[in-house]
Structure formats: C-alpha cells, structure tokens
Amino acid sequence: MIENFNSNNIEKDEGNLNNEDSDYKDLITKLKEIKATIALLEKIIFK
C-alpha cells in the first residue's frame, strides 16, 4: 500500500514538473512576442 502511494506521488510530481516546464516555455514565448512588439513600436515612434 505504501509503495503504491509513493509511486503515485512520484508520477504526480513528474506531471507537475512537465506542467511547470510548459508554463515556463509559454512565458518565454510571450515575453519574446512582447519584446518584438516593443521593438516595432520604437521603430514607428522614432522614425
């Protein structure tokens, strides 16, 4: 019973890590999009 419980916790933790990795990658992508938008706006403003 205890072994099964520990196994389930390990699988759950691995799932959480995968979700965190996915969230991190999504955040990086959004930040890159924001950076590109800011660069474009700077070009338009300072023309």
C-alpha positions, 0 to 999 in steps of 0.5 A: 500500500505504501509503495503504491502511494509513493509511486503515485506521488512520484508520477504526480510530481513528474506531471507537475514538473512537465506542467511547470516546464510548459508554463515556463516555455509559454512565458518565454514565448510571450515575453519574446512576442512582447519584446518584438512588439516593443521593438516595432513600436520604437521603430514607428515612434522614432522614425 
